[in-house]
Amino acid sequence: MMVAKIIIDDQLEIIIYPELGRDLDEIRLALPAMGYNHEGIHILDLQPGIGKTHAVIDFLGSQNSFLVVTGTHKLLESEYEKLGVMHWESFPKMCEEYSKVKNMHSLGVPIHVICEFQCCEKHKCPYWTQFDHPKAIAPYHFLDTNRVREGHHFKYDMLVVDEAMTGYKSITVDLNELKGTKEIISKYISTSELDALVELMDKGEDTFDFIQRNIKDINKAKYASLKSALAQEEWDDVKKISSLNVSDLRKFAYYRSIHEEITTYDEPRFYEIFDLARQGVPIILIDASFDMDLFLLLYGRYAYEDSKKSRSLLTGKELKPLQDIKISVYESHIQQKERKIYRMDKDNFYYKKGLLNQDKELTENGKRTIEQLKSFILRTKRKYPNVGIITYKELIPHFSVLGPTEYFFNLRGSNALESCDVVFIIGTPQANPIETVKEYNKLAMTHIGPKETYRRTYTKKDGEFLLKDPETGKLEYHPWGGGVEKIPDALRPKGDVGSHRIDAREYQILDSGEVDLDIYYPLPYLDQLKSDSEQYQAIHRARPFLNQKEIYVFGNVPRQIREEFNVISLDKDQTTAYFMGTGTHGVYPLSLWSSITSLYQKNELNSLEIAKELRLYKQDKKSYNTPFITAIIKGVLSPRDVKKIDRLIKANPEITAKGIRRGYKFEGPDKFLEDCIFYAKEGNFINM
């Protein structure tokens, strides 16, 4: 079988703009003037929080025609709907008669056939008319449909892809299935072209040119037989005929003419980007986790195939030479070393292993760990009332009562944590290894089995953590900084040795100028990227460039975050001391105000009942401080007052009531301010 390679001499030239500015303001000024409407691929590889999406939205506001695609409706709704554009929705959601046609749709009948069979007027149908607007936003699976084209021509002046356009379309042709489908179609109409095609495939011959010449007649036979089967309500036949995708059959024949003997081809969705760029469509890619090596792999694989058989044959449109595409990468490298991010309990980077049993229930160790984490969060709420949590999906129920929660691999487009004062990130996101291997096999066209992979484990020696290879027993420092603290090790094939890959790559370059995909981009690269990019996104959900929220990571901190900020690593004992020590004994005004107003509004308690519930005593601790509570529930001070007092005390723990008055014009009594200061310093007795 022919294996896909990368031809080193064909690698494209990429223009990199490493510095758009020295700080956030300079970069934001530069972003709108990047010439995005010029032909080529413009890649915004900028750090989260820089303003990539907002800059593109501002730019699109002056454009007459564009299509924005992304992986989720959530991101489209949260960001792009403000443009006032058409948001494409699925057929079941848009079809007003869907209950009547649901059966046909479930059997795979093409939507245009359903509409024609129902005698619907397409020019009045909400599903079809949504595609007539010159400005649109949609999930990126629409790019592979004729909704974005008129004939072979892309309908829009430019394309924007927000977040990495990942995924593959698996194209499979089963000859026996095809024979069965042909027989059913023959019940309704003569199919000489389909007969001839099956005969050619049975002989193992190249069928691409044949399908090219006869695709219209094959489709004509398919749709004629399908309409007859629908009219006769032969539902089994309808399902079988609908399964024949002539376009995929043509694609499969194209890829098989290159790779020979394949039974399945996994076409990267990213190929749509290269196809459109070669047609002169300006394209903007917005990706804070852009990986140059992965991009070059996809480009190299695409270029290799194009060198064997021109993609112009597949697209039906003459494409510009691949090397003529201008690719520009805009980068930012802002650092804020005065900004602290805390890596807690640094030797426990998973915070998952051993917590749950096979039934997804907490183990005894899990119960202890969760309770300890909850106690840390509750102690934090004495200072910061609004706490957000990002963790594994399975652990969400255990933390959701404490504040807004999100889970790994569901963070894109989420603004749930924007109003939080503190963000706790609990765990290290790692994709399912079986799914990672499957994805890698599609990417690099390999056939690695999940059981043929492993991860190195840690062992302690002379007070330092070293990686242990279970195959060789060899101990070594982690190449990315291990030995001081644990860092998750990447998934790798058994027998994989990094030095062997390097040697093999150099040999292949010298021998033929071509490199195997799995040598050019090995499995550990993909696994590391999936984990690090998700943790990077999680930490940046707190928008550390834009505010001073406290960020506590009970898990791995990616290398890029360490380059951007000042990462403080604490061991287990230091972590406990940090949360349970004197720094968290007090209760700060905003947190106390939130608890008092909540008890008053939700439970309808009076001042004395609230004081007893919170154990809120006066400074002499001889009686309850009901006047303090009454001042709050009667609105003597506004939320703005409370926030200002809170900020002044946090900024200067030694501040006095007079100092607060100097910093802020407060109408209330000194006694109230003195109580706020006292509780912030000595409020360990308060029941919160």
Salt bridges, closest charged atoms under 4 A:
GLU26 OE2 - ARG22 NH2 2.75
GLU39 OE1 - LYS320 NZ 2.43
GLU79 OE1 - LYS82 NZ 3.84
GLU81 OE2 - HIS87 ND1 2.77
GLU89 OE1 - HIS73 ND1 3.93
GLU89 OE2 - HIS87 NE2 3.98
GLU89 OE2 - LYS93 NZ 3.71
GLU97 OE1 - LYS100 NZ 3.16
GLU116 OE2 - LYS227 NZ 2.83
GLU121 OE1 - HIS123 NE2 3.78
GLU121 OE2 - LYS124 NZ 3.38
ASP144 OD2 - LYS169 NZ 2.88
ASP144 OD1 - LYS251 NZ 3.40
GLU163 OE1 - ARG412 NE 3.44
GLU177 OE1 - LYS240 NZ 2.76
GLU183 OE2 - LYS182 NZ 3.25
ASP195 OD1 - LYS182 NZ 3.66
GLU199 OE2 - LYS203 NZ 3.54
ASP202 OD2 - LYS179 NZ 3.40
ASP237 OD2 - LYS187 NZ 2.78
ASP248 OD1 - LYS169 NZ 2.89
GLU267 OE1 - LYS251 NZ 2.79
GLU267 OE2 - ARG311 NH2 3.85
GLU272 OE1 - ARG149 NH2 2.86
ASP275 OD1 - ARG311 NE 2.86
GLU305 OE2 - HIS259 NE2 2.86
GLU305 OE2 - ARG301 NE 3.91
ASP306 OD1 - ARG278 NH1 3.33
GLU331 OE1 - HIS333 NE2 2.98
GLU364 OE2 - LYS367 NZ 3.38
GLU394 OE2 - LYS352 NZ 3.60
GLU394 OE2 - LYS360 NZ 3.84
GLU435 OE2 - LYS438 NZ 3.73
GLU439 OE1 - LYS530 NZ 2.78
GLU476 OE2 - ARG456 NH1 2.91
GLU485 OE2 - ARG343 NH1 2.21
GLU485 OE2 - ARG562 NH2 2.74
ASP489 OD1 - ARG456 NH2 2.84
ASP489 OD1 - HIS478 NE2 3.96
ASP489 OD1 - ARG492 NH2 3.58
ASP496 OD2 - ARG492 NH1 3.70
ASP496 OD2 - ARG501 NH1 2.59
ASP516 OD1 - LYS5 NZ 2.48
ASP527 OD2 - ARG455 NH1 2.71
GLU534 OE1 - ARG412 NH1 2.69
GLU564 OE1 - HIS540 NE2 2.96
ASP646 OD2 - LYS650 NZ 2.65
GLU654 OE1 - LYS681 NZ 3.57
ASP670 OD1 - ARG661 NE 2.56
ASP675 OD1 - LYS671 NZ 2.83
